[in-house]
């Protein structure tokens, strides 16, 4: 053992080396080497300790209009800043220490998305509860109802819900609520692998690969990663693209094939070749594979496309436009893929989803070819919302503009450095096309951003690492720290900014559970807003009226004379019983988004509680359930 | 370092046996949760993805999970549309799919392998 022999010659107590006074001889050079090797792991340990110790100090009751960010303790922010420091220096090193860099990104995902899952008492976000309700429906009936009144889209694209029902029952859970809270962590970790597959096909510079993925997670604020069909289908979409780009990409110039017939013309061929080869990529070759393996990969791609078709309405459209763009610009060898996806989608729409299509054709035709109004429909009217929510909305828009601006600069810099990233450019632009078809209930611009984001992040990262030889100095790491900090700051506001209304307390859950477990079939459930743990159980046996979605005149009348209006609504003989549920999260949504005058739900609740015509049948500090006196109660 | 070609066939076979005992026996809840997630999220895909000889760990795992989720979703959706919702039946189908992949892996052991890894990094 050479290490031991070296230390035998040295006195155990060396007065000139105070650090060697201990029992174990200490060698400074060895320590330096050890530190250089292990500092990322030490940093990660510190980051995790800081984060874990910060969690008990988060007081959700103190959350204000800025959402979760208003109650995060200083050590939470310190943990993130330390992670950014560590990542930025680590990624700048060559050769890249891939597993350590990946560990940093895993920790980022865990901290960002694990915080609500670890701190909240129940499942976050009201739509996640509704998705649990569809899983519950499949568990009870073993079937779907394509003509369902409330959730016809989900019943016509049931892939995710059937899968979740299978997982729930196989694992022995009673409800998907038991694991749905961790879905954002799960889907983001899955996306990490898919993004690596994509980025590695765009560049062989490992620093650019990792920084692109890092920027993606710092800019993905639109929150489509919860327990939802779009989260699953987005992951499958990324994998589909990743396999296509990794194994089936044309790496030569489109012109080399298009102008092949001109090779006999000694004058024209070089000229056209030079002109058309301008956008050609790339510094990456396809992954090598045997013919049979390529067949296997193609089968996987087709299988994924098939599952996307019956899982989500929008993702097939995005897949078609992305693959079509790649094929039209001769970036992809299997030219039949967009056609196959189109056939699958049209077949599904025509046969399996025809009930949904026939009921929605009017809405789609109204919004078709309305590119700008569809984009505008996504944005909330800042004049209506509270000051905190206005700031949150501006942060989201600011972060989008920031990553877009960085991407433009990065693209230009990469262009000047000689890289022609036509493939990535096509995949940034192509998701915009569906914006011309539908507003997607006011969400289309968010989805366009989500589908463009991996490639925006790639170009944004390329600003720092446009080529192999650039970005080796510590200055690049410093710029990376600054950019990451700015993005994370914006992300905290944009992603966590609505958590006052997105999180639900145990009291709210208890009220909803009481209502859905005990209200008889055929009851009418009146709710202030749909923002509470709703429709997660037996949802199809009730009818619903949402006050905030009533026509403006009806809402104003109800707020002006709640006892009279609700007394009339609740004495409708068409329903076996009628209940009104008002919760803390409904009030938070009303106050934050301006869907009704601030405090109006509180006033309605107080008026009904004081009226002899109503009785409180369930109440805790976060929720009340009321019924009219004529009803027999529960 | 080359991975033994027997690793995944053995793991998937053990996972199949475990899921039969735990899910069909309906006991040991915490272990059942873990084994069920493991089986449904990894096994059907990992029964086939090693046949592609991808020497990139994260990519191989990503493809395996994507394929597993796709196969699970297809089986579950077919059960929903045919009106034959039977969780154990779905599991049996997925186990058969996994065993089919394992059989293919075992058959191909010893045959010459191609590589699907990225070429060595060079400066462009």
Interface residues (C-beta under 8 A of the other chain):
Chain A: X102 X138 X141 X142 X143 X144 X158 X159 X160 X162 X163 X165 X166 X167 X169 X170 X171 X172 X173 X190 X192 X193 X194 X196 X197 X200 X204 X206 X232 X235 X236 X239 X242 X243 X246 X247 X283 X284 X285 X287 X288 X289 X290 X293 X296 X297 X300 X303 X304 X306 X307 X310 X311 X352 X419 X467 X468 X469
Chain B: X19 X23 X26 X29 X32 X33 X36 X37 X39 X40 X48 X51 X52 X53 X54 X56 X58 X59 X61 X62 X63 X65 X66 X67 X69 X70 X71 X72 X73 X74 X75 X76 X77 X79 X80 X81 X83 X84 X85 X86 X87 X90 X91 X114 X115 X116 X117 X118 X119 X121 X122 X123 X124
